[in-house]
Amino acid sequence: MNFTKTVPFFFILLFFSNCFDNMTSGNLLLAPKDWRSEIIKFPLEFAPSLSYSGLEHIRFSPGWGKKDAEDHFSYVFLWEIDQDPKLTSKKLEAELETYFDGLTHATPKSEIDTKTKAFFEKVNDSLFVGKILTYDSFTTKKEVNLNVKVSSSYCYNENKHLVLFHLSPQTLDHQIWKKMNTISIDLDCD
């Protein structure tokens, strides 16, 4: 065996295997580099009654966990799911109340007695706007009121339903919404 031929082959193989891993495990939400990334598999551990299969892709703003930051608790997440969520205002309200109550109680030493309340209005067949009154058990340990935009679509090429959430305590005219609106989904869905 020729050592000088084997070593370069090994590095090429290693390089391509790393590329493959990044392609298959990457976050579908394209965001600036300073936005933290997370991917969670359904069923969600903190909200197992949301009966979907698929993935949740999350992008947290740089100041998400900083209580005095302008972009505190501002983030975008995508449900890439197999089932048609058949969204209505009432269904979104119930599912996001379950989701945020689960998050609140999933935090260690969380003895919060408050319940999340969500309110949504349908703008058109694929867009809802609303408000979520919940609790920040991560940083401030206080109630937080989130403005929310939810859009849904179907990706034919992937055979997946996509539900995209934008959330922030800031009003919809604040600069953080412009930043969140630039976050896109990295899928070819034509």
ZITAWO-V462282 format. One record per backbone hydrogen bond with DSSP energy under -0.5 kcal/mol. NH is the residue of the N-H (numbers start at 1). CO is the residue of the C=O. E is the energy in kcal/mol with one decimal. If there is no record, write none. Layout:
NH_CO_E ; NH_CO_E
//
This chain:
3_1_-0.7 ; 5_2_-0.8 ; 6_2_-1.7 ; 7_3_-2.1 ; 8_4_-0.6 ; 9_5_-1.2 ; 10_6_-2.2 ; 11_7_-2.0 ; 12_8_-2.2 ; 13_9_-2.4 ; 14_10_-2.4 ; 15_11_-2.4 ; 16_12_-2.3 ; 17_13_-2.1 ; 18_14_-2.0 ; 19_15_-2.0 ; 20_16_-2.2 ; 21_17_-2.1 ; 22_18_-2.2 ; 23_19_-2.0 ; 24_20_-2.1 ; 25_21_-1.7 ; 26_22_-0.7 ; 30_28_-0.7 ; 30_184_-3.3 ; 31_29_-0.7 ; 35_32_-2.1 ; 36_34_-0.7 ; 36_60_-1.1 ; 38_58_-1.8 ; 40_56_-2.6 ; 42_54_-2.6 ; 44_47_-0.5 ; 47_44_-0.9 ; 50_47_-1.7 ; 51_49_-1.3 ; 52_50_-2.1 ; 55_80_-2.4 ; 56_40_-3.3 ; 57_55_-0.5 ; 57_78_-2.6 ; 58_38_-3.1 ; 59_76_-2.9 ; 60_36_-2.5 ; 61_74_-2.1 ; 64_61_-2.0 ; 66_63_-2.0 ; 67_65_-0.6 ; 69_66_-1.8 ; 72_69_-1.5 ; 73_64_-1.8 ; 74_71_-1.9 ; 75_73_-0.5 ; 75_167_-2.1 ; 76_59_-2.4 ; 77_165_-2.0 ; 78_57_-2.9 ; 79_163_-3.0 ; 80_55_-3.1 ; 80_78_-0.7 ; 81_79_-0.8 ; 81_161_-2.7 ; 82_53_-2.5 ; 85_83_-0.6 ; 92_88_-2.5 ; 93_89_-2.4 ; 94_90_-2.4 ; 95_91_-2.8 ; 96_92_-2.6 ; 97_93_-1.8 ; 98_94_-2.1 ; 99_95_-2.5 ; 100_96_-2.5 ; 101_97_-2.2 ; 102_98_-2.2 ; 103_99_-2.1 ; 104_100_-2.5 ; 105_101_-2.1 ; 106_102_-1.1 ; 107_103_-0.7 ; 107_104_-0.6 ; 110_107_-1.6 ; 111_109_-0.7 ; 117_133_-2.3 ; 119_131_-2.6 ; 121_129_-2.8 ; 123_127_-2.8 ; 124_127_-1.6 ; 127_124_-1.0 ; 128_150_-2.7 ; 129_121_-2.3 ; 130_148_-2.3 ; 131_119_-2.3 ; 132_146_-2.6 ; 133_117_-3.4 ; 134_132_-0.7 ; 134_144_-2.7 ; 136_142_-3.1 ; 137_135_-1.2 ; 141_136_-1.8 ; 142_136_-0.6 ; 144_134_-2.4 ; 146_132_-3.2 ; 146_144_-0.6 ; 147_168_-3.5 ; 148_130_-2.5 ; 149_166_-2.1 ; 150_128_-2.8 ; 151_164_-2.4 ; 152_126_-2.0 ; 153_162_-2.3 ; 155_160_-3.3 ; 156_154_-0.9 ; 156_189_-0.9 ; 159_155_-1.5 ; 160_155_-1.6 ; 161_81_-3.3 ; 162_153_-2.9 ; 163_79_-2.1 ; 164_151_-3.2 ; 164_162_-0.5 ; 165_77_-3.4 ; 166_149_-2.4 ; 167_75_-2.5 ; 168_147_-2.0 ; 169_72_-0.6 ; 174_171_-2.2 ; 177_174_-1.5 ; 178_174_-0.7 ; 179_175_-1.7 ; 180_176_-2.7 ; 181_177_-2.4 ; 182_178_-0.6 ; 182_179_-1.1 ; 183_180_-1.3 ; 184_30_-1.4 ; 186_28_-3.4 ; 186_184_-0.5 ; 187_185_-1.6 ; 189_187_-0.9
//
